[in-house]
């Protein structure tokens, strides 16, 4: 099943459960806040641990791929040459930034707008995102880098865009094409 549909179904289920939680009770709200902060700290700590494992492994194998042009941009796809270590560190940093942005949005929603349901839902979704992240699968759970976990990681396909546009181009053909145009 498509990961986005799974996330949608999971979110809707979490919303139904969140409705049953009596968030008007100050004690329940206190425990929700503690759970949210604990899960965010656990997630950030896990991403730091993954970064530590990547640095300790120090895989300097060369990785070449063509990064697709940004949507709605006139820029050409560009050839990227990096190492597996640097690629994994950059992917882990992107995931960490996502958690930080989610925390900032949650602070706005909860502290300023006084919404309480998103505390529960975001706690579950952050943990789910951590478990399903490709660096976690590779470096925490020890999955081999084959198929979906082969570097460079394919971007998650949009529900509205064709699936073929999400994957980076194969290195050999794409590198030759990029060199021809330069």
N, C-alpha and C positions, 0 to 999 in steps of 0.2 A: 504494500500500500504506500502511496505517496506520503512522505514525511510531513508535508504541510497539512494534508488532510488529517493525519494522525494527531498533529499538534492542535488543530482546530477541534477535533472531537475531544481530546484530552482537556483542552481549555474549557469547553462547554461543560464537561463533566465536573471539572474543578469549580466552576461557577455555581453549579447546582449544589455542590457540597458546601461551598462558602456561604450560600444563602441560609443554610441550616445552623451556621455558627452564630451564637448570640454576641455580636461584636459591640452591642451597647453595654454589656457587662464589663466594667473596668478591669477586672481580673483576667477575663478571657482576652481582652485587648492587649493587656500587658504581656501575656504569654505568646500571643501572635507576634508582637513586636520582637520579643526575645527570639522566637523561632526564625523570623525573617532575618534578623541581624546574624544569627548563628549560621544560617544556611549561606548567606552572602559571604561571611568570613571563611566558611568551609570551602566555598567555591573559589574564592580568590587564593586561599592557601593552597588548594589543589593545583591551580594553574601555576603558582610559583614553584610548587614541587615538580610539576611537569617540566617547567623551564630548567630547573636544577638537573633533572634526569637527562634532558636533552644536552645540556652543557657537559655533563659528566660523560655521556656517551661519545660526544664530539665526532659525529659522523661527518667527515669532510668530503663525502662523495659529491661530485659535481651534478647539479640539477639544472637542465636547460628546458625552458618552455616559453611559449608565446602567451603573454598575458593579453586577453581580449580587450578591445577598446571599451571604454566606459559607455554605457547606454546614453543616447542623446548627445554623443560627442563626435566631432569630426576627426579625432585623433586616430592614427593607425595603430593596429596591435603592435606591441613591442616585444622584442626578444629579451628574456630575463635569464641571466646566468647567476646561479647562487649555489650554496651548498645545502645539503639536507638539514644540517644543524641550523643554519640561518633561516631556512624556510620554515622549519618547525617552530623556531622561536618567534618568528613574525606571526605565524598563525595563532600561537598561544597568546601573544600580545593583543591580537585582534579580539580574541575571545574575552580577555581580561577587560579591555576597553568596553566591550559590550556589557559586562557586568557593572562596571562603574557608571555607565550611562543609564542602565536600568535602575541603579540605586538612586541616581539623581532624579530621575523621573518619579520614582516611588516616593522620595522625600517630598517632592512638590505635591503629588497626589494625596499623600497621607497627612503631611504636616500643614500644608496650606489649604488644600481643598477639602480635607477631613474625610476622605474616602478610606474605608477600612477593609473592604473585600479584597482589593488588589494585594494586600499583604499576604494573604493565604495563597492566592493564585500565583503570584510572582515567586513565592518561595518554592512551590512545586515545580513551576516551569524552569526556574534557574537550575534546580537540581537535575531535572530531566535533560536540560541542555548540556550540563556538565557530563553526564553519563553518556550521552549520545555524541559528544564532540570527538572529532577524529584524532586530535592529539591525545586525548584520554584513552581512546581505544588502543592507540599504538603504544603509548609509554606507560600507562597504568595497568591496562588489562593484558598487555603483551600480544595483541593481535598482529599477525604479519601484514606488511605493507603491500597487499595485493588487492585487486579488484577496486572496490570503492575507496580503500585506504591507500591506494597507490598515489604517490606524489607526482605532479601537483594535484591537490585535491580539487575535484569538480565542485563548482559552486552549486548550491541547492537550487534546483530549477524553480522558476516562478510559476505560480498557478496559471498565469496568463501568457507566459512566453513558451516557445517550443523547447523541449528538453535538450535538443541538440545544441542550442546556443549557450547552455550553461557550462559545458565542459571545455577546459582549455584544449587547444589544438595539440595533436600529436607532435612531439618534439621534432622528429626527423623531417617530415614534410613541412612543418611550419617554420622551422629554422631555415631550411633551404629557401622557402618563399620570402622570408624576411630579408635574407641576405641578398636576394635578387633585386629587391626593391630599393636597396640602399646604394 
